[in-house]
Amino acid sequence: MSATDSDDPFTALLEQHLPIVRKVAGAYGADASDRQDLMQEIAMQLWKAWPRYDRTRPFATWMYRIALNVGISSLRTRMRRSGSMRSLQDLAVEPAAEDARRPELDEHLEQLRRVIDRLGALDRALLILYLDDRPQREIGEVLGLTETNVATKIARLKQRVRERLEVIERETT
Amino acid sequence: MITELDELKSAWSALDRRLIRQHAISFAQLRDQRLARTRRGLRPLVLGQIVLMAFGVVMLLLGVATWTNHRGGGGLLVAGVLLHLFGVITIIAGGSTLGLVARIDYAAPVLHIQRQLLRLRRWYIASGAVVGLPWWLLWIAFIMCLGQVDLWASAPGFVLINGAIGVVGLLATWWLHRWLHRPGREAMAQRLDDGAAGRSIVRAQAELDDLARFEQE
C-alpha cells in the first residue's frame, strides 16, 4: 500500500475518533500542555502502529488500546518524576453554551476529576472504557482480560468509586 | 451529590465539550501572547523606517538646495537632482513599509497575518535594494552636494574611475544575487534573504509559524 493510500483513511478515522484521544489525554494529563503533549504522542503511536492495524477489527478498540497504553505509561513516568497523579487541573473554565443551563455539571465534573485523581493508571483505563459505555467484551479486548474478569473488575471499581465519592462528600461538607 | 459511578456518565460525556473549550481558551491566550510579541517585535523595524524617512528628507533637502543654486547646468545640477530623486524614493520606501506594518490585521486568521508579513518581508527586501544599491554610485553625487564641489568639472577622472567601480560593483551584486538563487544554494540564499529581511521580520515570522503549528495540532 502506498503512503497516499494509507494517509487519508488514517486521518479521517483519527478525526472521527478524536474525542477518544482527547478524553484519554484528559484523564491522564495534568494540565493543558500535558494533554497537548499526550494527544500528540497518542497520534504518533497510532500512526506508527497503523501499518499493522487489522482492518477487520473495530478501529475504536484498536485506538483505545494504543491511547490507553500511552496514557498509562505517561502517568507512571509522571508518578516516578513528581509523585503526582493529578489530572484536569485546569478544567474550571466557563462552560460551553449547551452546558450553561446545567449548573450542577460543574460540581459533577469536579467530582469526576477527583475520582480520576485517586485512581491508579489501570483503574483509570477501566473507568474511561466503562464511562464511554464500551461493551465488556471490548473492554476485555483492550485491557487483555476475559469478560468475566472485566465484570469482576467493574464491580470492584464501582465499589471503590462509591467509597471515594463518599469521602469526597465528607470532605466537601 | 453523585454517589454512584453510573451517575458520573453525564459528566464524562460533557468532559469532551469542556476539553474542547479549554483548548480553545488556551489557544486564544497563546494567540494573544504571540501576536503581542509579533507586534512588539516589529517596533525596531518601524523605528528604522522612521529614521530612513528622516534620512530621505535630509537627502531631499540637500539635493534641492544644490540644484536650485546651480540651475545653469553642470555636475552639481545633476548631483542635486539625483539626490533629490533619491530622497523622494527613500521617503516613499520607508512610508510604504510603515503602511504595510500598519495594515497588518492582528485580529485576522494566522494564515492571513503570515501572508501580510510575507508581503512586508518581500517589500522590505526590495525597498532595501532600491535604497541601498544606488550608493555604489550615489556617494559621488552626495559628496559633491555636501561639499558643493563640481567634481565632474574639477576632477572628471575621479568621477569616471569611481563611477566605473560603482557600475562593476552593481553588476557584481546582481551576479551574486543570481548565483545564490540557483538550485542547490537555497540554504545560502535563505540566509542572505533573512539577513536582508532584518531580525524584526524574521522573529515575527517565527512567532507566527509557531502559532500556526499549534493551530494545526
Interface residues (C-beta under 8 A of the other chain):
Chain A: P19 R22 K23 G26 A32 R35 Q36 M39 Q40 D90 L91 V93 E94 P95 A96 E98 D99 R102 L105 E107 H108 L109 Q111 L112 V115 L127 Y130 L131 D132 D133 L157 K158 V161 R162 L165 E166 E169 T172
Chain B: M1 I2 T3 E4 L5 E7 L8 K9 S10 A11 W12 A14 L15 D16 R17 R18 L19 I20 R21 Q22 H23 I25 S26 E217
